[in-house]
């Protein structure tokens, strides 16, 4: 079987779960003798493959910005222009004999639909997030929604990263549920290290990820516990979050790291005592699996797909910062609870392999070819 897979990012260029997913999935499919040409925009980083069945094909000189919903108007214009140009180039340059096309999220949907019609082969679409998620369900943009709806309607099969996302696709986009297969994400285990007195948030600093709720909970925790809070990542909310920490009177206990390298990300997971993912709307949340694989007990939002898939974590409503603070304090104070969650999480994480994701994806492929 030969697949034309169309993505937007791939390590070493990676800004979120989309790049992590494409990396894990393509490598595991290649190990199962699926031949994959992975198309992505050309970047200064340069991506390559060490797998015989996997070829990375960079298209054009597209300028990429490290997020998928820019707010700045000037930047947004350049970003959208880049997305359109990339999709146009894909339609021109993707050629050869393929059994199917597999594209990811709105960034590649227009090319996927056009190539399906041009080449007369099936289209598989993986939905990692929707405009409703990215907007935090506040003022979703019809421009994105229309692209997503067309892609979902034209796709032969849709893979959703959680049942949460499947419900959004059915209820908000009117797609038949029989067309959608849920395949939960996976993780490459990071490994443990000695813990420090750190509570961690790691992710894009956007409305969707809920970092402001993390800081509100931090204020309440610091009234009872002497610990440090780390906010790792970049995004449009960074200046606002720094101001929030100052206004809450906790700026001396909060560290904003900015962008981290891959090694720095692994290190901060390993030394943190608690990881919090307070997302307003999170289709899955690979970062939770990464933290757990580093032996770090994790608190996740109930509106995150990972909360339906993973048992050994604590769950909280993203807006309930009192309960979030209570759970953070419990993990910092009660060593048996901390130890049990870390140990049980480490056992459960072994289920979440990219090999399993590849098997489930292959089942989808075989159903339409």
C-alpha positions in Angstrom: 0.0 0.0 0.0 1.3 3.5 -0.9 0.0 6.6 0.8 0.4 10.3 0.1 0.2 11.9 3.6 -0.1 15.6 3.7 0.9 17.4 6.9 1.9 20.9 8.1 4.8 20.1 10.5 7.3 17.3 11.1 10.3 17.1 13.5 12.6 18.9 13.8 10.0 21.5 13.0 7.3 20.8 15.6 5.2 23.2 17.6 2.5 20.9 18.9 0.7 17.6 18.9 0.2 17.6 15.1 3.9 17.2 14.5 4.2 14.6 17.2 1.3 12.6 15.8 2.6 12.6 12.2 6.1 11.6 13.3 4.9 8.6 15.4 2.2 7.5 12.9 4.4 7.6 9.7 7.3 5.8 11.3 5.1 3.0 12.7 3.2 2.6 9.4 6.6 2.4 7.6 7.6 -0.4 10.0 4.4 -2.2 8.9 5.5 -2.1 5.2 3.2 0.8 4.3 5.0 3.1 1.8 4.5 6.7 2.7 5.4 10.0 1.0 4.9 12.6 3.7 4.4 16.1 2.2 5.1 19.2 4.2 6.1 22.9 3.7 9.7 23.5 3.1 11.4 25.0 6.3 14.8 26.2 7.2 15.1 23.2 9.6 14.9 20.5 7.0 13.3 17.2 7.8 14.5 13.7 6.7 13.7 10.0 7.3 15.7 7.1 8.4 13.0 4.6 7.4 13.1 2.8 4.0 9.4 3.1 3.5 9.1 6.8 4.5 10.1 9.7 2.3 9.8 13.3 3.5 8.9 15.6 0.6 9.2 19.4 1.3 7.1 21.6 -0.9 7.9 25.2 -1.8 9.3 27.9 0.4 6.2 28.5 2.5 6.6 30.7 5.6 5.3 29.0 8.7 4.2 30.5 11.9 4.2 28.5 15.1 0.5 28.3 15.8 -2.7 27.6 13.8 -5.0 30.5 14.8 -3.1 33.8 14.6 -4.8 36.8 16.1 -2.5 39.6 14.8 -4.1 40.9 11.6 -0.8 41.6 9.7 0.6 38.2 10.7 -2.7 36.5 10.0 -2.7 37.8 6.4 0.7 36.3 5.8 -0.2 33.1 7.5 -3.4 32.5 5.4 -1.5 33.4 2.3 1.1 30.8 3.2 -1.6 28.1 3.8 -3.3 28.9 0.5 0.0 28.8 -1.4 1.1 25.6 0.2 -2.3 23.9 -0.7 -2.0 25.2 -4.3 1.5 23.8 -4.6 0.4 20.5 -3.3 -2.3 20.1 -5.9 0.3 21.0 -8.6 3.2 18.8 -7.3 1.7 15.7 -5.7 1.9 13.0 -8.4 2.5 9.3 -8.8 0.5 6.2 -8.0 -1.0 6.2 -4.6 -3.8 4.1 -3.0 -5.1 6.9 -0.9 -4.5 10.4 0.4 -4.3 11.1 4.1 -4.4 14.7 5.3 -4.4 16.4 8.7 -6.6 19.3 10.0 -7.8 22.4 8.2 -4.3 23.4 7.1 -4.3 20.6 4.4 -8.0 20.0 3.7 -8.3 22.0 0.5 -5.4 20.2 -1.1 -6.7 16.8 0.1 -10.1 17.4 -1.5 -8.7 18.7 -4.7 -6.2 15.8 -5.0 -8.9 13.2 -4.3 -10.9 14.6 -7.2 -7.8 15.0 -9.5 -6.4 11.5 -8.8 -9.6 9.6 -8.2 -8.5 7.9 -5.0 -10.0 7.9 -1.5 -9.3 10.6 1.1 -8.8 10.0 4.8 -8.9 13.0 7.1 -7.5 13.1 10.7 -9.1 15.8 12.8 -6.8 16.8 15.6 -8.8 19.9 16.6 -11.6 22.0 15.2 -12.2 25.7 15.1 -14.5 25.3 18.1 -11.5 23.9 20.1 -9.0 26.5 18.9 -11.4 29.4 19.8 -12.1 28.0 23.2 -15.8 27.9 22.0 -15.7 31.8 22.0 -16.6 33.3 18.6 -15.6 30.5 16.3 -14.7 31.8 12.8 -16.9 30.7 10.0 -14.0 30.9 7.5 -12.3 28.0 9.3 -15.5 26.1 9.9 -16.5 26.2 6.2 -13.1 24.7 5.2 -13.4 22.0 7.9 -17.0 21.2 6.9 -16.1 20.8 3.2 -13.1 18.6 4.1 -15.2 16.4 6.4 -18.0 16.0 3.9 -15.6 15.1 1.0 -13.5 12.7 3.0 -14.2 9.0 2.6 -13.3 8.3 6.2 -12.5 10.6 9.2 -10.2 9.7 12.1 -11.0 11.6 15.3 -8.4 11.6 18.1 -11.1 11.2 20.8 -14.8 10.5 21.3 -15.0 14.1 22.5 -13.9 15.2 19.0 -16.2 12.7 17.3 -19.2 14.3 19.1 -18.1 17.8 18.0 -17.8 16.6 14.3 -21.3 15.0 14.4 -23.1 17.7 16.4 -21.5 20.9 14.9 -20.6 19.8 11.4 -23.5 17.4 10.7 -21.3 14.4 9.7 -22.6 10.9 9.9 -21.1 9.1 12.9 -20.6 5.9 10.9 -18.0 7.8 8.8 -15.8 8.5 11.9 -13.3 6.2 13.6 -11.8 7.2 17.0 -8.1 6.5 17.3 -6.5 7.8 20.5 -3.0 9.3 20.4 0.2 7.7 21.8 3.5 8.7 23.2 7.2 7.8 23.0 8.0 7.4 26.8 10.4 10.0 28.2 11.6 8.2 31.4 11.9 9.4 35.0 14.3 11.6 36.9 14.5 13.1 40.4 11.6 15.4 41.1 11.8 19.0 42.2 9.2 21.2 43.9 7.7 22.3 40.6 4.1 22.5 39.2 4.2 22.6 35.4 2.0 23.9 32.6 3.4 23.2 29.1 1.6 24.2 25.9 0.7 27.0 23.5 -0.3 30.1 25.5 -3.7 30.4 23.9 -7.3 30.6 25.1 -7.8 27.0 24.2 -5.1 25.7 26.6 -6.5 27.6 29.7 -3.2 29.0 31.1 -5.1 31.7 33.0 -6.9 29.1 35.1 -3.5 27.6 35.9 -2.3 30.9 37.3 -5.6 31.4 39.3 -5.1 28.0 40.9 -1.4 28.8 41.5 -2.4 31.8 43.6 -4.6 29.5 45.8 -2.0 26.8 46.1 0.7 29.4 47.2 -1.5 30.4 50.1 -0.8 26.9 51.6 2.3 25.5 49.9 5.8 26.8 49.2 6.3 25.7 45.6 7.2 27.0 42.1 5.0 27.2 39.1 6.5 26.9 35.6 4.6 28.1 32.5 6.4 26.6 29.5 5.6 27.7 26.0 4.8 30.6 23.7 1.7 32.2 22.3 -0.4 35.3 22.0 -1.4 35.3 25.7 2.1 35.5 27.1 2.1 39.3 27.9 -1.3 39.0 29.5 -0.3 36.0 31.6 2.8 37.9 32.8 0.6 40.8 33.9 -1.8 38.4 35.5 1.0 36.8 37.6 2.0 40.3 38.7 -1.5 41.4 39.6 -2.1 38.2 41.5 1.1 38.9 43.5 2.8 35.6 42.6 5.3 36.7 39.9 8.2 35.8 42.2 6.9 32.2 42.3 6.1 31.8 38.6 8.7 31.1 35.8 7.8 31.8 32.2 10.3 29.8 30.1 9.4 30.9 26.6 10.1 28.3 23.8 11.9 25.2 24.9 14.1 22.8 22.9 13.1 19.1 22.8 15.7 18.2 25.4 14.5 21.0 27.7 10.9 19.8 27.3 11.9 16.3 28.4 13.9 17.7 31.3 11.1 19.9 32.7 8.7 17.0 32.5 11.1 14.8 34.4 11.8 17.2 37.2 8.3 18.5 37.8 6.3 17.0 40.7 2.8 17.8 39.1 1.7 18.5 35.6 -1.6 20.4 35.0 -3.4 20.5 31.6 -6.4 22.9 32.2 -7.5 23.1 28.6 -10.9 24.7 27.8 -11.3 22.4 24.9 -8.7 19.7 24.1 -9.4 17.1 21.5 -6.8 14.8 23.0 -3.7 16.2 24.8 -0.5 14.3 24.1 1.3 16.5 26.6 -0.5 14.7 29.4 0.8 11.3 28.2 4.3 12.8 27.9 4.2 14.0 31.5 2.9 10.7 32.8 5.6 8.9 30.9 8.1 11.0 32.8 6.7 9.8 36.1 4.8 13.0 36.8 1.3 12.7 38.2 -1.1 14.7 36.0 -4.3 16.7 36.4 -6.3 17.1 33.3 -9.4 19.0 32.2 -12.6 17.0 31.9 -13.0 18.6 28.5 -9.8 16.8 27.2 -9.9 13.7 25.1 -7.1 12.1 27.2 -9.4 12.1 30.2 -11.7 9.6 28.4 -8.8 7.3 27.5 -6.4 7.4 30.4 -7.5 6.2 33.9 -4.6 7.0 36.2 -4.8 10.8 36.2 -6.9 13.3 38.2 -9.7 15.2 36.5 -11.1 18.7 37.1 -13.3 21.2 35.4 -11.0 23.8 33.8 -13.0 26.7 35.4 -12.9 25.2 38.9 -9.7 26.6 40.1 -10.6 25.8 43.8 -10.7 22.1 43.0 -7.7 22.4 40.7 -5.7 23.9 43.6 -7.0 21.2 46.0 -5.7 18.5 43.7 -2.3 20.2 43.2 -2.0 20.5 47.0 -3.0 16.9 47.5 -0.3 15.7 45.1 2.4 17.9 46.7 1.5 16.9 50.3 0.5 13.3 50.2 3.4 11.2 49.0 1.4 7.9 48.8 -1.1 9.5 46.4 1.8 10.9 44.4 3.6 7.6 44.3 0.5 5.6 43.4 -0.5 7.8 40.5 3.1 7.9 39.2 3.5 4.1 39.4 0.0 3.2 38.0 0.4 5.8 35.3 3.7 4.3 34.2 2.1 0.9 33.8 -0.9 2.2 31.9 1.2 4.4 29.5 2.6 1.2 28.0 -0.8 0.7 26.2 -0.5 4.0 24.4 2.0 3.1 21.6 2.3 4.4 18.1 2.3 0.8 16.9 -1.3 0.6 18.1 -2.2 3.9 16.4 -0.7 2.5 13.2 -2.7 -0.7 13.4 -5.9 1.2 13.9 -5.1 3.6 11.1 -4.3 0.6 8.8 -7.8 -0.8 9.5 -9.3 2.5 8.3 -7.1 2.4 5.1 -8.1 -1.2 4.4 -11.8 -0.4 4.7 -11.7 2.0 1.8 -9.1 0.5 -0.6 
